[in-house]
Amino acid sequence: MIFTLITLPEFPKKSNSKCVVLDVPVVKTGQMQKQTQKCGAQLLFASNLKRIRLEKKLTQENVAEGAGLHTNYISSVERGQRNISISNIERIAKALGVLM
């Protein structure tokens, strides 16, 4: 590996809209991508969760209560808006009576 030592310029007293070190425009928070982007796995889990729940004739409230989670959380998982943890996947699976 080759390492290059660089000298950083001094920071100006007044901040501007550019990053001094890299000379890259700063992106405002409203322009940033959402932290939880919908990926294939999230959408697949979401559609399978809803399909199984409907096949078992369960409401989101039933699943939420059985999993010890909030109804709004189950709803957002079904829409693929949550990056759900393994422990919550396990809780939902148990509430649905299926294996992970």
C-alpha positions in Angstrom: 0.0 0.0 0.0 1.1 3.5 -0.7 0.1 6.3 1.6 0.2 9.9 0.6 0.4 12.6 3.3 -1.6 15.7 2.4 -1.8 19.0 4.1 -5.2 20.4 4.7 -5.9 24.1 4.2 -7.0 26.2 7.1 -10.7 26.5 7.5 -12.2 30.0 6.8 -13.9 31.8 9.7 -17.1 32.1 7.7 -18.7 28.9 6.5 -19.8 28.8 2.8 -21.8 26.2 0.8 -18.7 24.3 -0.2 -16.7 21.7 1.7 -13.3 23.3 2.2 -11.3 20.1 2.2 -12.8 18.4 -0.9 -14.3 21.5 -2.6 -17.6 19.6 -2.9 -21.0 21.3 -2.5 -22.7 20.6 0.7 -26.1 18.8 0.3 -29.0 20.1 2.3 -30.9 17.6 4.4 -34.0 17.9 2.3 -32.1 16.9 -0.8 -30.5 13.7 0.7 -31.8 10.3 0.0 -33.8 8.7 2.7 -31.7 6.6 5.1 -33.9 3.5 4.6 -34.1 3.0 0.9 -36.5 0.3 -0.3 -34.4 -2.6 -1.4 -35.5 -5.9 -3.0 -35.3 -7.8 0.3 -37.5 -5.2 2.1 -40.1 -5.3 -0.6 -40.1 -9.1 -0.8 -40.5 -9.4 2.9 -43.3 -6.7 2.9 -45.3 -8.5 0.2 -44.8 -11.9 1.8 -45.9 -10.5 5.2 -49.0 -9.1 3.8 -49.8 -12.2 1.7 -49.4 -14.6 4.7 -51.4 -12.3 7.0 -54.3 -12.1 4.5 -54.2 -15.9 3.9 -54.5 -16.4 7.6 -57.3 -13.8 7.8 -55.4 -11.7 10.4 -55.5 -8.0 10.7 -52.5 -5.8 11.2 -53.7 -5.3 14.7 -53.7 -9.1 15.3 -50.2 -9.4 14.1 -49.0 -6.4 16.0 -50.5 -7.7 19.2 -49.1 -11.2 18.8 -45.6 -9.8 18.0 -45.7 -7.2 20.8 -45.3 -4.4 18.2 -47.3 -1.3 17.3 -49.9 -1.5 14.5 -48.3 1.4 12.7 -45.0 -0.5 12.7 -46.6 -3.5 11.1 -48.3 -1.3 8.5 -45.0 0.5 7.6 -43.2 -2.9 7.3 -45.9 -4.1 4.9 -45.4 -1.0 2.8 -41.6 -1.7 2.7 -40.8 1.5 4.6 -38.9 -0.2 7.5 -35.5 -1.7 7.6 -36.7 -4.4 10.0 -34.4 -6.1 12.5 -33.9 -9.9 12.7 -35.5 -10.0 16.1 -38.6 -8.2 14.9 -38.8 -10.6 11.9 -38.7 -13.5 14.4 -41.5 -11.9 16.5 -43.7 -11.3 13.4 -43.1 -14.9 12.2 -44.2 -16.3 15.6 -47.3 -14.1 15.5 -48.1 -15.4 12.0 -47.3 -19.0 13.1 -44.7 -19.5 10.4 -41.0 -20.2 10.4 -38.4 -17.6 9.6 
